[in-house]
Amino acid sequence: MQHLKHETANMAKKIEILEVSKRKLMGQGLGPCSMDELQEIDSKLERSLENIRARKAQLFNDEVESLKARESLLLEENKNLREKCRLMPTPSAPAPAPPTQLKERGNCSKNTQNLEVETELFIGLPAMRCS
């Protein structure tokens, strides 16, 4: 039982030391620090920043490599699709007839053989539009 109490006390001291160290690394509670302590904190922070920047650079490089690989795959797929489109037979459709008017004066034409599409913009409710 005494051993556990002693171990608990040691752990509590270690936790307090770590919390003080953390506060110092965060720039808090630096008033009582000596020049040597501040220099040590500064060097720890510099090493940490170097590690963080190296990891960040590695992640960026990995992402760039991944995107380059994806670009290569997409370019290859695009090339294959373009070749496939060139090999596909084009549908043999009759040459388009000259445009004719679907509307006659006063009546709308019901000519179903000529499927001309009107591309005028109308604002309002849809309705049959006859001249």
FIKEDO-325749 format. One record per residue: x, y, z of N, C-alpha, C in turn; residue in three letters. Coordinates in nm, 4 decimals, always signed. Atoms other than C-alpha are relative to their C-alpha. Layout:
% FIKEDO-325749
+----------+----------+----------+----------+----------+----------+----------+----------+----------+--------+
|     n_xx |     n_yy |     n_zz |    ca_xx |    ca_yy |    ca_zz |     c_xx |     c_yy |     c_zz | lumkol |
+----------+----------+----------+----------+----------+----------+----------+----------+----------+--------+
|        X |        Y |        Z |        X |        Y |        Z |        X |        Y |        Z |    ALA |
...
+----------+----------+----------+----------+----------+----------+----------+----------+----------+--------+
//
This chain:
% FIKEDO-325749
+----------+----------+----------+----------+----------+----------+----------+----------+----------+--------+
|     n_xx |     n_yy |     n_zz |    ca_xx |    ca_yy |    ca_zz |     c_xx |     c_yy |     c_zz | lumkol |
+----------+----------+----------+----------+----------+----------+----------+----------+----------+--------+
|  +0.0826 |  -0.1195 |  +0.0000 |  +0.0000 |  +0.0000 |  +0.0000 |  +0.0872 |  +0.1261 |  +0.0000 |    MET |
|  -0.0937 |  -0.1134 |  -0.0047 |  +0.2872 |  +0.2362 |  +0.0835 |  +0.0654 |  +0.0222 |  -0.1365 |    GLN |
|  -0.0627 |  -0.0081 |  +0.1316 |  +0.4462 |  +0.1557 |  -0.2519 |  -0.0931 |  +0.0705 |  -0.0984 |    HIS |
|  +0.0967 |  -0.0629 |  +0.0901 |  +0.1282 |  +0.2561 |  -0.4366 |  -0.0155 |  +0.1491 |  +0.0301 |    LEU |
|  +0.0096 |  -0.1416 |  -0.0380 |  +0.1016 |  +0.5836 |  -0.2409 |  +0.1227 |  +0.0764 |  -0.0492 |    LYS |
|  -0.1240 |  -0.0626 |  +0.0457 |  +0.4664 |  +0.6616 |  -0.3208 |  -0.0008 |  +0.0156 |  -0.1521 |    HIS |
|  +0.0078 |  -0.0051 |  +0.1465 |  +0.4133 |  +0.5794 |  -0.6898 |  -0.0999 |  +0.1058 |  -0.0459 |    GLU |
|  +0.1008 |  -0.1009 |  +0.0319 |  +0.1008 |  +0.7981 |  -0.6998 |  +0.0580 |  +0.1400 |  +0.0185 |    THR |
|  -0.0615 |  -0.1305 |  -0.0265 |  +0.2931 |  +1.0898 |  -0.5475 |  +0.1021 |  +0.0334 |  -0.1089 |    ALA |
|  -0.0981 |  -0.0224 |  +0.1068 |  +0.5739 |  +1.0460 |  -0.8036 |  -0.0685 |  +0.0352 |  -0.1320 |    ASN |
|  +0.0740 |  -0.0277 |  +0.1237 |  +0.3239 |  +1.0380 |  -1.0895 |  -0.0592 |  +0.1407 |  +0.0038 |    MET |
|  +0.0569 |  -0.1341 |  -0.0130 |  +0.1557 |  +1.3548 |  -0.9586 |  +0.1096 |  +0.1052 |  -0.0210 |    ALA |
|  -0.1117 |  -0.0932 |  +0.0190 |  +0.4970 |  +1.5310 |  -0.9468 |  +0.0387 |  +0.0069 |  -0.1480 |    LYS |
|  -0.0354 |  +0.0038 |  +0.1422 |  +0.5759 |  +1.4180 |  -1.3035 |  -0.1041 |  +0.0746 |  -0.0828 |    LYS |
|  +0.1074 |  -0.0697 |  +0.0717 |  +0.2374 |  +1.5427 |  -1.4229 |  +0.0141 |  +0.1505 |  +0.0169 |    ILE |
|  -0.0165 |  -0.1429 |  -0.0253 |  +0.2988 |  +1.8816 |  -1.2582 |  +0.1189 |  +0.0551 |  -0.0788 |    GLU |
|  -0.1180 |  -0.0439 |  +0.0760 |  +0.6457 |  +1.9057 |  -1.4174 |  -0.0338 |  +0.0100 |  -0.1484 |    ILE |
|  +0.0397 |  -0.0023 |  +0.1405 |  +0.4995 |  +1.8199 |  -1.7581 |  -0.0930 |  +0.1172 |  -0.0295 |    LEU |
|  +0.0912 |  -0.1121 |  +0.0208 |  +0.2244 |  +2.0799 |  -1.7185 |  +0.0752 |  +0.1321 |  -0.0002 |    GLU |
|  -0.0814 |  -0.1218 |  -0.0043 |  +0.4782 |  +2.3484 |  -1.6234 |  +0.0799 |  +0.0119 |  -0.1300 |    VAL |
|  -0.0771 |  +0.0008 |  +0.1240 |  +0.6922 |  +2.2476 |  -1.9225 |  -0.0889 |  +0.0367 |  -0.1180 |    SER |
|  +0.0947 |  -0.0306 |  +0.1082 |  +0.3900 |  +2.2609 |  -2.1497 |  -0.0345 |  +0.1487 |  -0.0002 |    LYS |
|  +0.0323 |  -0.1431 |  -0.0083 |  +0.2957 |  +2.6083 |  -2.0245 |  +0.1167 |  +0.0847 |  -0.0513 |    ARG |
|  -0.1174 |  -0.0747 |  +0.0462 |  +0.6524 |  +2.7286 |  -2.0871 |  +0.0130 |  -0.0091 |  -0.1520 |    LYS |
|  -0.0075 |  +0.0160 |  +0.1451 |  +0.6478 |  +2.5841 |  -2.4399 |  -0.1085 |  +0.0816 |  -0.0704 |    LEU |
|  +0.1088 |  -0.0802 |  +0.0562 |  +0.3202 |  +2.7684 |  -2.4969 |  +0.0231 |  +0.1501 |  +0.0238 |    MET |
|  -0.0336 |  -0.1405 |  -0.0232 |  +0.4880 |  +3.0933 |  -2.3815 |  -0.0620 |  +0.0572 |  +0.1252 |    GLY |
|  +0.0629 |  -0.0470 |  -0.1237 |  +0.3133 |  +3.1132 |  -2.0442 |  +0.0916 |  -0.0314 |  +0.1185 |    GLN |
|  -0.0771 |  +0.0252 |  -0.1218 |  +0.4818 |  +3.1403 |  -1.7043 |  +0.1502 |  +0.0061 |  -0.0223 |    GLY |
|  -0.1427 |  -0.0105 |  +0.0298 |  +0.8204 |  +3.2462 |  -1.8431 |  +0.0717 |  +0.0991 |  +0.0915 |    LEU |
|  -0.0587 |  -0.1019 |  -0.0872 |  +0.8788 |  +3.5187 |  -1.5792 |  +0.1160 |  -0.0487 |  +0.0839 |    GLY |
|  -0.1100 |  +0.0429 |  -0.0872 |  +1.0905 |  +3.3167 |  -1.3361 |  +0.1113 |  -0.0770 |  -0.0731 |    PRO |
|  -0.1001 |  +0.0779 |  +0.0733 |  +1.2937 |  +3.1447 |  -1.6129 |  +0.1307 |  +0.0774 |  -0.0145 |    CYS |
|  -0.1324 |  -0.0592 |  +0.0210 |  +1.6660 |  +3.2078 |  -1.6361 |  +0.0294 |  +0.0028 |  -0.1497 |    SER |
|  -0.0400 |  -0.0088 |  +0.1397 |  +1.8451 |  +3.2835 |  -1.9596 |  +0.0278 |  -0.1393 |  -0.0555 |    MET |
|  -0.0293 |  +0.1363 |  +0.0456 |  +1.9636 |  +2.9211 |  -1.9832 |  -0.1289 |  -0.0781 |  -0.0271 |    ASP |
|  +0.1283 |  +0.0687 |  +0.0192 |  +1.6079 |  +2.7889 |  -1.9403 |  -0.0695 |  +0.0499 |  -0.1267 |    GLU |
|  +0.0625 |  -0.0564 |  +0.1192 |  +1.4798 |  +3.0264 |  -2.2056 |  +0.0710 |  -0.0483 |  -0.1265 |    LEU |
|  -0.0769 |  +0.0492 |  +0.1143 |  +1.7604 |  +2.9196 |  -2.4388 |  -0.0368 |  -0.1457 |  -0.0295 |    GLN |
|  +0.0376 |  +0.1408 |  +0.0163 |  +1.6678 |  +2.5526 |  -2.3801 |  -0.1399 |  -0.0119 |  -0.0606 |    GLU |
|  +0.1366 |  +0.0002 |  +0.0555 |  +1.2993 |  +2.6221 |  -2.4478 |  +0.0040 |  +0.0400 |  -0.1468 |    ILE |
|  -0.0131 |  -0.0459 |  +0.1378 |  +1.3969 |  +2.8110 |  -2.7632 |  +0.0526 |  -0.1116 |  -0.0908 |    ASP |
|  -0.0562 |  +0.1074 |  +0.0833 |  +1.6066 |  +2.5204 |  -2.8939 |  -0.0998 |  -0.1152 |  -0.0150 |    SER |
|  +0.1035 |  +0.1041 |  +0.0115 |  +1.3261 |  +2.2708 |  -2.8159 |  -0.1048 |  +0.0399 |  -0.1033 |    LYS |
|  +0.0998 |  -0.0483 |  +0.0952 |  +1.0817 |  +2.4847 |  -3.0086 |  +0.0547 |  -0.0022 |  -0.1426 |    LEU |
|  -0.0613 |  +0.0036 |  +0.1336 |  +1.3237 |  +2.5161 |  -3.3022 |  +0.0028 |  -0.1430 |  -0.0543 |    GLU |
|  -0.0013 |  +0.1405 |  +0.0438 |  +1.3658 |  +2.1365 |  -3.3175 |  -0.1417 |  -0.0465 |  -0.0343 |    ARG |
|  +0.1393 |  +0.0373 |  +0.0275 |  +0.9900 |  +2.0923 |  -3.2979 |  -0.0468 |  +0.0591 |  -0.1323 |    SER |
|  +0.0387 |  -0.0645 |  +0.1259 |  +0.9376 |  +2.3420 |  -3.5797 |  +0.0661 |  -0.0689 |  -0.1190 |    LEU |
|  -0.0672 |  +0.0712 |  +0.1089 |  +1.1961 |  +2.1629 |  -3.7933 |  -0.0718 |  -0.1313 |  -0.0304 |    GLU |
|  +0.0720 |  +0.1263 |  +0.0193 |  +1.0146 |  +1.8324 |  -3.7375 |  -0.1360 |  +0.0227 |  -0.0650 |    ASN |
|  +0.1330 |  -0.0306 |  +0.0546 |  +0.6769 |  +1.9880 |  -3.8124 |  +0.0124 |  +0.0399 |  -0.1466 |    ILE |
|  -0.0177 |  -0.0438 |  +0.1391 |  +0.8035 |  +2.1561 |  -4.1308 |  +0.0416 |  -0.1150 |  -0.0904 |    ARG |
|  -0.0413 |  +0.1163 |  +0.0800 |  +0.9716 |  +1.8352 |  -4.2471 |  -0.1199 |  -0.0906 |  -0.0282 |    ALA |
|  +0.1189 |  +0.0842 |  +0.0185 |  +0.6507 |  +1.6392 |  -4.1934 |  -0.0974 |  +0.0647 |  -0.0983 |    ARG |
|  +0.0887 |  -0.0734 |  +0.0901 |  +0.4474 |  +1.9081 |  -4.3688 |  +0.0510 |  -0.0099 |  -0.1441 |    LYS |
|  -0.0581 |  +0.0100 |  +0.1340 |  +0.6856 |  +1.9066 |  -4.6657 |  -0.0175 |  -0.1402 |  -0.0564 |    ALA |
|  +0.0180 |  +0.1385 |  +0.0449 |  +0.6677 |  +1.5270 |  -4.6808 |  -0.1442 |  -0.0249 |  -0.0434 |    GLN |
|  +0.1410 |  +0.0160 |  +0.0373 |  +0.2866 |  +1.5362 |  -4.6853 |  -0.0308 |  +0.0707 |  -0.1314 |    LEU |
|  +0.0202 |  -0.0707 |  +0.1262 |  +0.2915 |  +1.7979 |  -4.9619 |  +0.0595 |  -0.0783 |  -0.1165 |    PHE |
|  -0.0641 |  +0.0788 |  +0.1060 |  +0.5362 |  +1.5897 |  -5.1653 |  -0.0799 |  -0.1255 |  -0.0319 |    ASN |
|  +0.0823 |  +0.1194 |  +0.0218 |  +0.3253 |  +1.2779 |  -5.1165 |  -0.1260 |  +0.0352 |  -0.0782 |    ASP |
|  +0.1227 |  -0.0425 |  +0.0682 |  +0.0144 |  +1.4672 |  -5.2276 |  +0.0287 |  +0.0345 |  -0.1460 |    GLU |
|  -0.0370 |  -0.0352 |  +0.1377 |  +0.1926 |  +1.6050 |  -5.5355 |  +0.0231 |  -0.1268 |  -0.0814 |    VAL |
|  -0.0250 |  +0.1262 |  +0.0703 |  +0.3115 |  +1.2558 |  -5.6306 |  -0.1308 |  -0.0727 |  -0.0293 |    GLU |
|  +0.1301 |  +0.0643 |  +0.0186 |  -0.0388 |  +1.1194 |  -5.5809 |  -0.0785 |  +0.0681 |  -0.1118 |    SER |
|  +0.0728 |  -0.0736 |  +0.1037 |  -0.1888 |  +1.3933 |  -5.7981 |  +0.0642 |  -0.0196 |  -0.1372 |    LEU |
|  -0.0665 |  +0.0264 |  +0.1281 |  +0.0732 |  +1.3378 |  -6.0687 |  -0.0382 |  -0.1378 |  -0.0530 |    LYS |
|  +0.0398 |  +0.1347 |  +0.0414 |  -0.0091 |  +0.9666 |  -6.0732 |  -0.1439 |  +0.0004 |  -0.0503 |    ALA |
|  +0.1408 |  -0.0086 |  +0.0414 |  -0.3805 |  +1.0474 |  -6.0957 |  -0.0122 |  +0.0716 |  -0.1347 |    ARG |
|  +0.0008 |  -0.0715 |  +0.1276 |  -0.3142 |  +1.2963 |  -6.3752 |  +0.0416 |  -0.0926 |  -0.1139 |    GLU |
|  -0.0480 |  +0.0935 |  +0.1023 |  -0.1215 |  +1.0306 |  -6.5648 |  -0.1088 |  -0.1002 |  -0.0374 |    SER |
|  +0.1084 |  +0.0947 |  +0.0269 |  -0.4069 |  +0.7829 |  -6.5282 |  -0.1134 |  +0.0661 |  -0.0784 |    LEU |
|  +0.1087 |  -0.0695 |  +0.0689 |  -0.6642 |  +1.0398 |  -6.6382 |  +0.0385 |  +0.0353 |  -0.1434 |    LEU |
|  -0.0445 |  -0.0280 |  +0.1368 |  -0.4553 |  +1.1415 |  -6.9402 |  -0.0059 |  -0.1258 |  -0.0851 |    LEU |
|  +0.0051 |  +0.1271 |  +0.0733 |  -0.4257 |  +0.7767 |  -7.0404 |  -0.1450 |  -0.0376 |  -0.0308 |    GLU |
|  +0.1414 |  +0.0311 |  +0.0219 |  -0.8005 |  +0.7251 |  -6.9954 |  -0.0586 |  +0.0917 |  -0.1074 |    GLU |
|  +0.0468 |  -0.0953 |  +0.0999 |  -0.8690 |  +1.0401 |  -7.1985 |  +0.0478 |  -0.0416 |  -0.1388 |    ASN |
|  -0.0556 |  +0.0449 |  +0.1277 |  -0.6400 |  +0.9138 |  -7.4753 |  -0.0773 |  -0.1208 |  -0.0521 |    LYS |
|  +0.0745 |  +0.1200 |  +0.0400 |  -0.8188 |  +0.5760 |  -7.4787 |  -0.1412 |  +0.0341 |  -0.0458 |    ASN |
|  +0.1353 |  -0.0392 |  +0.0382 |  -1.1593 |  +0.7404 |  -7.4936 |  -0.0011 |  +0.0733 |  -0.1341 |    LEU |
|  -0.0083 |  -0.0696 |  +0.1291 |  -1.0517 |  +0.9667 |  -7.7800 |  +0.0188 |  -0.1000 |  -0.1138 |    ARG |
|  -0.0201 |  +0.1025 |  +0.1024 |  -0.9270 |  +0.6644 |  -7.9736 |  -0.1282 |  -0.0794 |  -0.0229 |    GLU |
|  +0.1248 |  +0.0750 |  +0.0105 |  -1.2489 |  +0.4798 |  -7.8991 |  -0.1038 |  +0.0800 |  -0.0792 |    LYS |
|  +0.0955 |  -0.0847 |  +0.0727 |  -1.4538 |  +0.7754 |  -8.0277 |  +0.0340 |  +0.0053 |  -0.1487 |    CYS |
|  -0.0386 |  -0.0031 |  +0.1415 |  -1.2548 |  +0.7825 |  -8.3514 |  -0.0349 |  -0.1310 |  -0.0689 |    ARG |
|  +0.0288 |  +0.1308 |  +0.0591 |  -1.3143 |  +0.4107 |  -8.4059 |  -0.1481 |  -0.0270 |  -0.0150 |    LEU |
|  +0.1451 |  +0.0234 |  +0.0057 |  -1.6897 |  +0.4307 |  -8.3497 |  -0.0536 |  +0.0496 |  -0.1333 |    MET |
|  +0.0583 |  -0.0472 |  +0.1264 |  -1.8866 |  +0.4467 |  -8.6751 |  -0.0955 |  +0.1152 |  +0.0275 |    PRO |
|  +0.0908 |  -0.1129 |  -0.0159 |  -2.0690 |  +0.7718 |  -8.7181 |  -0.1352 |  -0.0388 |  -0.0585 |    THR |
|  +0.1320 |  +0.0354 |  +0.0518 |  -2.4438 |  +0.7329 |  -8.7631 |  -0.0224 |  +0.0683 |  -0.1343 |    PRO |
|  +0.0228 |  -0.0556 |  +0.1343 |  -2.5394 |  +0.7793 |  -9.1266 |  -0.1370 |  +0.0657 |  -0.0023 |    SER |
|  +0.1243 |  -0.0775 |  -0.0011 |  -2.7999 |  +1.0495 |  -9.0999 |  -0.0075 |  +0.0780 |  -0.1305 |    ALA |
|  +0.0127 |  -0.0803 |  +0.1214 |  -2.9405 |  +1.2268 |  -9.4035 |  +0.0438 |  +0.1431 |  +0.0277 |    PRO |
|  -0.0431 |  -0.1391 |  -0.0142 |  -2.8076 |  +1.5746 |  -9.4637 |  -0.1192 |  +0.0824 |  +0.0464 |    ALA |
|  +0.1125 |  -0.0791 |  -0.0511 |  -3.0149 |  +1.8305 |  -9.2788 |  -0.0644 |  +0.0808 |  -0.1112 |    PRO |
|  +0.0772 |  -0.0755 |  +0.0997 |  -3.2879 |  +1.9870 |  -9.4888 |  +0.0095 |  +0.1472 |  +0.0341 |    ALA |
|  -0.0011 |  -0.1433 |  -0.0310 |  -3.2931 |  +2.3632 |  -9.5204 |  -0.1140 |  +0.0322 |  +0.0963 |    PRO |
|  +0.1038 |  -0.0302 |  -0.0994 |  -3.4885 |  +2.5177 |  -9.2363 |  -0.1255 |  +0.0538 |  -0.0661 |    PRO |
|  +0.1299 |  -0.0487 |  +0.0481 |  -3.8559 |  +2.5753 |  -9.3000 |  -0.0767 |  +0.0513 |  +0.1188 |    THR |
|  +0.0825 |  -0.0544 |  -0.1069 |  -4.1090 |  +2.7618 |  -9.1014 |  -0.1027 |  -0.1033 |  +0.0437 |    GLN |
|  +0.1020 |  +0.0894 |  -0.0533 |  -4.3253 |  +2.5485 |  -8.8732 |  -0.1335 |  +0.0731 |  +0.0126 |    LEU |
|  +0.1227 |  -0.0761 |  -0.0227 |  -4.5740 |  +2.8276 |  -8.8362 |  -0.0538 |  +0.0520 |  -0.1324 |    LYS |
|  +0.0679 |  -0.0635 |  +0.1130 |  -4.8233 |  +2.9392 |  -9.0920 |  -0.0824 |  +0.1124 |  +0.0581 |    GLU |
|  +0.0770 |  -0.1122 |  -0.0524 |  -5.0186 |  +3.2574 |  -9.0614 |  -0.1320 |  -0.0487 |  +0.0573 |    ARG |
|  +0.1265 |  +0.0339 |  -0.0632 |  -5.2994 |  +3.2039 |  -8.8100 |  -0.0060 |  -0.1412 |  +0.0554 |    GLY |
|  +0.0068 |  +0.1385 |  -0.0475 |  -5.2427 |  +2.8277 |  -8.7624 |  +0.1408 |  -0.0528 |  +0.0229 |    ASN |
|  -0.1283 |  +0.0675 |  -0.0220 |  -4.9593 |  +2.6183 |  -8.6183 |  +0.0055 |  -0.1195 |  -0.0914 |    CYS |
|  -0.0154 |  +0.1129 |  +0.0905 |  -4.8239 |  +2.3625 |  -8.8604 |  +0.0074 |  -0.1292 |  +0.0803 |    SER |
|  -0.0015 |  +0.1297 |  -0.0675 |  -4.8778 |  +1.9994 |  -8.7592 |  +0.0884 |  -0.0968 |  -0.0770 |    LYS |
|  -0.0886 |  +0.0823 |  +0.0808 |  -4.6054 |  +1.8712 |  -8.9902 |  +0.0921 |  -0.0773 |  +0.0937 |    ASN |
|  -0.0806 |  +0.0824 |  -0.0899 |  -4.4471 |  +1.5806 |  -8.7986 |  +0.1249 |  -0.0525 |  -0.0677 |    THR |
|  -0.1201 |  +0.0482 |  +0.0679 |  -4.1928 |  +1.4972 |  -9.0661 |  +0.1156 |  +0.0964 |  +0.0204 |    GLN |
|  -0.1052 |  -0.0978 |  -0.0223 |  -3.9963 |  +1.8169 |  -9.0138 |  +0.0017 |  +0.0318 |  +0.1492 |    ASN |
|  -0.0063 |  -0.0162 |  -0.1453 |  -3.8856 |  +1.8205 |  -8.6482 |  +0.0935 |  +0.1143 |  +0.0372 |    LEU |
|  -0.0811 |  -0.1161 |  -0.0303 |  -3.7364 |  +2.1671 |  -8.6331 |  -0.0300 |  +0.0450 |  +0.1420 |    GLU |
|  +0.0155 |  -0.0427 |  -0.1386 |  -3.6810 |  +2.2975 |  -8.2832 |  +0.0115 |  +0.1513 |  +0.0060 |    VAL |
|  -0.0061 |  -0.1436 |  -0.0189 |  -3.7562 |  +2.6547 |  -8.1884 |  +0.0923 |  +0.0279 |  +0.1176 |    GLU |
|  -0.0946 |  -0.0325 |  -0.1070 |  -3.4839 |  +2.8139 |  -7.9802 |  -0.0210 |  +0.1399 |  +0.0535 |    THR |
|  +0.0291 |  -0.1318 |  -0.0517 |  -3.6546 |  +3.1382 |  -7.8886 |  -0.0282 |  -0.0093 |  +0.1484 |    GLU |
|  +0.0240 |  -0.0067 |  -0.1429 |  -3.6758 |  +3.2418 |  -7.5251 |  -0.1297 |  +0.0738 |  +0.0244 |    LEU |
|  +0.1262 |  -0.0618 |  -0.0360 |  -4.0234 |  +3.3138 |  -7.3919 |  -0.0078 |  +0.0049 |  +0.1512 |    PHE |
|  +0.0185 |  -0.0143 |  -0.1432 |  -4.0951 |  +3.4440 |  -7.0443 |  -0.1479 |  -0.0011 |  +0.0275 |    ILE |
|  +0.1408 |  +0.0120 |  -0.0325 |  -4.4247 |  +3.3488 |  -6.8898 |  -0.0423 |  -0.1452 |  -0.0028 |    GLY |
|  +0.0518 |  +0.1350 |  +0.0000 |  -4.6481 |  +3.0469 |  -6.8810 |  +0.0129 |  -0.0639 |  -0.1375 |    LEU |
|  -0.0103 |  +0.0650 |  +0.1306 |  -4.5969 |  +2.7884 |  -7.1541 |  -0.1367 |  -0.0051 |  -0.0657 |    PRO |
|  +0.1242 |  +0.0041 |  +0.0777 |  -4.8615 |  +2.8030 |  -7.4256 |  +0.0368 |  -0.0204 |  -0.1456 |    ALA |
|  -0.0253 |  +0.0133 |  +0.1434 |  -4.8955 |  +2.7276 |  -7.7952 |  +0.0208 |  +0.1391 |  -0.0560 |    MET |
|  -0.0310 |  -0.1303 |  +0.0551 |  -4.7362 |  +3.0181 |  -7.9728 |  -0.0175 |  -0.0042 |  -0.1507 |    ARG |
|  +0.0261 |  -0.0071 |  +0.1444 |  -4.8803 |  +3.0836 |  -8.3154 |  +0.0040 |  +0.1449 |  -0.0407 |    CYS |
|  -0.0074 |  -0.1391 |  +0.0492 |  -4.8185 |  +3.3946 |  -8.5229 |  -0.1367 |  +0.0457 |  -0.0403 |    SER |
+----------+----------+----------+----------+----------+----------+----------+----------+----------+--------+
//
